[in-house]
């Protein structure tokens, strides 16, 4: 597939090409600057094109000012940290309706809920309750609502509503929620044609220039990549998080965003001996489906574990841009996906979008369980407000449609490599299959449920 470049008689170096599903353009300078004192994120313009964003705060002064402002304005009862804050979904909907259909900030940010750890149903009061750790919130430089002290992202009411609509009362469950950013066949064919013009060997001492030349031309050849969202509306914040998490993971893998923790990346392990120029490397997130511990009577579940896995697979790309799955992953890809999965809890602590992704998966599993056990019917809750877009709008964002290809080129072990960068796949119902459900032999989940029973006399929609 390649021709020889003239190397003027000097020692030659091997040129390899590794392709990964990719994403947003970010310059080498931006990649080097990200780290302490930086908040990374993405924006999506009116045309649906993704852009990478970096928000500097080198001294931390802006963050401290936002923390002080939040402490001064939040009610003390919601600002304080709670190990287990409880929210009745049925009461929450009624409270918003009673407020003229307009949620307060306390409602928008679910009283500072940081993660759904439990789902309970109480037949005697017809309450469907979710519970988990919580604290007051502030806004980081990227505009995310995060815990005052922990910095962990707060679950938004609109995220909860999207998940509930995916598993609605009296409706069909959403089988699969997916996000992917894919190069077009034409783009891949253009890339292969460009690579065909390159020699298999290059002159020693020209590696940096060749790497830059390859990166620039591959970026142009592949062009814009297509963003596809299925299972949830693309014009929701929920979908934006899926896209950002996918993109940011790929950027970390190919070396265009520094890892938030010490870990193995694809770039660390990739070599021309294991990654060919015909190879497209796919990485995508899936839930850790053994994440549900169920009480014996089925009235309570606990969501356990990190909740997320990163998996991968190689595909072969033809000169025409067609792709064919191989059913396996190269060693560098395996090392990256294994490390990312192992370090996911630590990564989520340092990079909020990955904690948000985990929260979305938790919400989908919780909503799937509520539907499967027909808590809707047992609670006589038709979700007529949350389930109606005309009454409670969540589809208020530009839908992601395209992303410029990002390419990284580097010299490694005297070899020039040009990797460039799947998606997210959530099958929430799989977590509820008998083989994946975890037993509760000591009755601990039901014990927590019973402890909360005495608190149901409160007339508020949330309590500690």
N, C-alpha and C positions, 0 to 999 in steps of 0.2 A: 504493500500500500504506500510505500514511501520511496523517495528518490534520495540520492546522496547530495549533500551540500559540499562544496569544495572546502576542505579544511586546511589547505595550504601546507600540507605535510606536517602539521602540528598534531599533538595528541588529541584524540577526539573524545567527546562525551556523549552518552546516550540521551536521547530525547524521549520522554514519555508523556502520555496524555491520559488523564483520569477525569472522568466527568461525573458530577454529582448534581442532582436536581437543584437548581439554584434560584437565586433570589435577588436581593436588592444590591444596587451598586454602592460600594463603600471604598473610599480611597485608602491606599496603604497608610497615609498619614493619620487618617481617622482611626484606623485599626490600631495603630501604635499608641494613640493618645487615650483610648478607652481604658478605664481602670478606676482606681480610687478617685473620688471627686467627679465622676462622670455617671450620668444616667443615660442608658440607651433605650431607644424605642423605634417605632415606625410611624409614619403618617401615610394617609391615603388621600390623594387629591380627588377633585371632582370627577376626573376621568377614570378613577379607579386604579391609578398606578401607584404602587408602593414606593416609598422613599425612606431611607434610613435617617434617623435623627439622633443626635448626641446633645445632651443638656449638661453643660459644665457647671460645677459648683466646687471649685478647687479648695476653698477654705471651709466649706460646709456652712457658711453664713446663711445662705438662702434656706437651707433645710432647717436650721435652728430657728429662723424667723417664722417659718411655716408651722413648726411644732409649737412655738409659743403662742401663735395666733389661734391654733386649734384648741390648745388647753384653755385659753381665755374665753372661747365661745361655746365649747361643747358642754352640755349639762353634765354635772359631776357623775350622775348615776350611769350614764352611757360612756363616759370617758374612762372610767376605771376598768382595769383589766379583769376578765372573768375566765375562769377555767372552763365553765360550761354555761353559756348563755342559751336560753331556750326561746324559740320562736314558733308560735302557732300560725300555720299558714292560713287556716280558715279565719282566724281572728284578724290577721294582717290584712287580708282582702277586705273584710268588713270595715276595718279602721280607715282604709284608704277611701272606700266608698263614702263613709261618714264624713270624711274631710273634703267632700265635693269631687272625689275622683283624682285628687292631686296629692301624691305622696310627699311627706315631709322629708328632710334630709335624713332623719333617723330611719325612715322607712326605705329610702333609696339605697342606703348603705347597710340595711339589715342590722341596725344597732351595733355595727362594728364586727359582725361575724367574720372570722378569719378562715374557718374551715367547717364543713359539715362532718361531724363525727358520728352522730346518731340520727336515726329516724324512729319516731314512736307514734303509735296510734292509741287513743283512749276512747273506747266505745261509749263510755258513760257520759262524756262531754262532747264527743264527736270532734276532738282536736287531733289534727295531724301536726306533729311537732318535729322540727329539726333542731339540733343542738350541737354546739361546739365552742371552741375558745373564741374570745372576742376582746376587743378593747376599743378605745376611742381612735379616731382616724384623723389623718392629715392628708395633704396631697403632695406627692413627690414632684420633681421638676418635669416629669413626663406626663403629669396630670392624673396619675393613678391614685386612688384612695388607698392608703396603706396605714397599718397600725402605728399609733403614736410612738411607741418605743420599739416594737419588734420590726417595723418596716415591712411586715408581711401584707400582701394585698387583701383588701376587704372584699367580700363577696357582694356583688351588686344585685339589687332587686331585679333588674332587667336580665341578668344572667339566669337567675332562678326561674323567671317567667319563660324564657326561651326553652329551658330544660323541661319545664312542666308542659309546655305546648307540644314538645316532641313526644310526650307520653301523656296524652290528655284523657280526661274522664270520658268513657264511652267511645273512644277512638282507637285507631290502630297504632301500635307502637312503632316508633322510628327504628328500622332495622339497623341502619348504618349512618353515622355522621362522619363525613370525611372532608379533608382539606388537602389540596395538592397544588403545587406550582410546577408546571411541566414545560420543558422546551418543546417547541413545535417540531414535527417531522422535517419541515423545511429548514428550520434552524439547525437541527442536528446534521442534516445533509450538508448544509453550508459549512459547518464545522469540520466534517469529515473531508470535504473537498479542500478546505484550507490546509488541513493536516497532511493531505496527500502531496501538497507542494513542498513540504518540509523534508529535509534530509534526515536520515536516521542518525547521522553524526554531525556535530558542530565543532568548530575550532575551540580549543582551550583558550580561556581568557575572554570569551565573548558570551559567557553564560547569562550575565545580567541583561545585556542588550537583547539577546534572543528571548529571554523570559518575558521582558516587557513587550517585545514585538508580538509574541504569541498571545499574551494576555489581551492586548488591545484588539488584535484581529479576531480572536475567539469571541470576545465580547460583542463585537460588531456582527460576526457571522451568525451567532445564535439569536441575537436580538431580544425582543420582549418575549417573556414566557407567560403562559396562560395560567391564571389562578382559577381553580374550580372548588366550589363549596357545595356539598350536598348534605341533606338531612336537617339542616337549620337554615334560616334565611341568611343570605350573604350580606344583607344590609343591616346587620346587627353587630353590636360590640362583641358579642359571643364569637361571631365568625372572625372578627378582627384579631382576637386573641389566638385563635387557632392558627391563623396565617403568621402572626408575629412569632409565636413559639416555634413553628416549623422553620421559618426563615432564620431566626437567631440561632437555632441549633445547627443548621447547615453552615452558617457563617463561622461558628465556633469550630466545627469539624474541619473546614478548609483553611482555617488560619486567618480569617479576616475579622474575627472578633476574639479578644482574649478570653480564655475560659474563666469563669468567675471563681473557680476553685482549681486546685491542682488535679489534673486528670490526663488521660491519654486521648489525644485527638487523632483524626485520620491522617493529618499531615505528619504527626510524629512517627507513624509507622509505615506510611505509604512508600513504595519503591517501584521503579520500573519493572523489577522482576515479578511483581505480584499484581500490577495494575497496567493493563494494556490500553492502547489508544482506541480500541473498539468497545471499551467497557463504560457503562453508565452505572454509577453506584447509587442505589436508592436507600434512603433512611426514612423511617416514619415512626411516629409515636403510637402506641396502643396502650390501653389500660392494663394494669396488673389485675387480671380477672379474679384472682383469689383474694378479694379485698372485702368481702362481706361476711361478718359474723352474725348469725341469725338466732334470735331467741327461740325456745322450743315452741311457743305458741304463735310465732310469726308476727307478733305485734311490735317487735323492735329489732332493729339491726344496728350494728356498729361497722363503720367503714375503717378498715385498718390498713397499715402498710403505706408505702410511698405512692402507690396508685398508678404509676406510670412506668412503662418500659420503652426503650428505644430498640428497634429491630432494623435489619437491613437485608438487602438482596442485590446481587449484581444482575445487570442486563447487558446483552450484546446489542450494539448499534450497527446497522448496515450502512453502506454508502448512501442509501436512499433515505436514511433517517428513521427506518423502522426499528422497533425495539423488541427484544425477545428475552424473557426471564430465564435465568440459569438455574434458579432454585438454590443458590448458594451465595455466600458472601466471601470476598477476599479477606485475607488475614488482617489487613489494615482496617477494613470496615468492621470486622468482628471486634477488634480491639477497641475501636471507638464506641460502638454501640454498647459493649459490655461495660466500659468505664463510665459512660454517660448514665446508664441505668443504675449502676452501683452508687454513683455519686449524686443521683437525682435529688435526694432530700437536701444535701448541702448546696447543690446548685440552686434549688428553689429558694433557699434562705437568702442567697446573695443576688439572685436575678428574679425579680417579681413576676415576670411573664410566665416562668415555668411553674411558679406556685399558682398563678391564675389558671394555667392549663390543668393542673391537678384538681383545682376546685371545680372546673367545668366538668371534668370526668366524674368527680364525686356527685355533683348535682344531677348528672344524667343517670347515674346508677341509682341515686335516691329516688328520682322521679320514676324510673322504670319499676322500682320496687313498689312505690305507692300505687302505680297503675296495676301491676301484676296481682297485688294483694287486694285490689279494689278498695283501698282506703277512701277513694273518692265516693263510691257508692255507700260505704258504711258510714261515712261522715255526712252523707247527703249534700256533698259539695260538688256543684256543677262547674265551678270556676268560670262563671259567666263574665266576670270583669277581667281577670287576668288572661282569660283565653280569647278575648276579643281585641284585636289590634285597634279598632276604632275607639275603644274605651281606654285601653292602656297600650300606648305605642312604644314599641321597642325597635322597630325597623326604621331607624332615623339616621343611619350612617351611609356614606358612599360604599357601594359594594366593591370589594377588591376584584380587579379584573386582570391586571398584568403586572409584571415585575421585570425590571431590567436585569439582564444576566450579570452576575458578579463573578469575576475571575481572579484567582490568585496565582501568581507565578513565582517560583522560588528555585534556588539552587540548593540541592541537598546531596551531600556526599559526592560532590563533583558531578551531579546529574541535574539537568533542568527538568522540572516537573510543572505542569500547568493544570492542577485540579480546578474545577469550578462547580459551584453549586449555585416519592416520598409522601411527606405530609403527616396527617393525623388521621387515624381510623378508630372510631369509638363504636363498639357493639355493646352497649350497656347491658342488654339482656343476657349476654354471655356470662356476666358476673353472677347471675341469679340461677344458672344451671346447677342441678344437684351436685355435680362433681366439683364445682367451684365454691359452693357455699361452705363456710367454716362453721364447725359446731361450737356450741357454748356450754360445755359439760358442767361448768360450775355455776351456770345461771347468772353470770356477771352482767350481761346485757339487760336481762329482765330486771335485775336488782336496781340498776340505774333508772330504768323506766318506773319502777315502783316508788323510788325515792322522789321522783318528780311529781307523782300523782297528787301528793298533798299540796303542791304548789298551784294546781290548776284552778284554785278558787280565785286567783287574781283575775281582774277584768282587763288587764293590759295584754297586748299582743306579744310582748317579750318580757322576760324576767330572768334573773340570775338564780 
